[in-house]
Amino acid sequence: MRKKNGWRKGLFKENSVCVVCGKPLGRVGKLCDLCAVKLYITSIITGKPIKEVVSKYDLDYKAFTLKIQTMKKEGSFANLFFKAVEIIKQDYMGR
């Protein structure tokens, strides 16, 4: 059986990458955890609603907030928060 053109090009585990940084995810999704926290911090700093920041990357608002809530419950949010703050500092202070 021959493969069809465009076969398995959707959201599948083996070809999913983060839409913000381009890092391979290894799971079905569009966003890595660190970029999710960075977008969350960006919305806080700029004062823009989360919906507006998330829609820029063609992400679902409900899925994004669920991801943030899940990370807060697991306890990984705090570590990623400090990592993201350091990365944002380097990006803006280095320029």
Secondary structure, DSSP 4 states (H G I P E B T S, - for coil): -PPPTTTT-SS-GGG-B-TTT--B-SSS-S--HHHHHHHHHHHHHH---HHHHHHTTT--HHHHHHHHHHHHHHTHHHHHHHHHHHHHHHHHH--
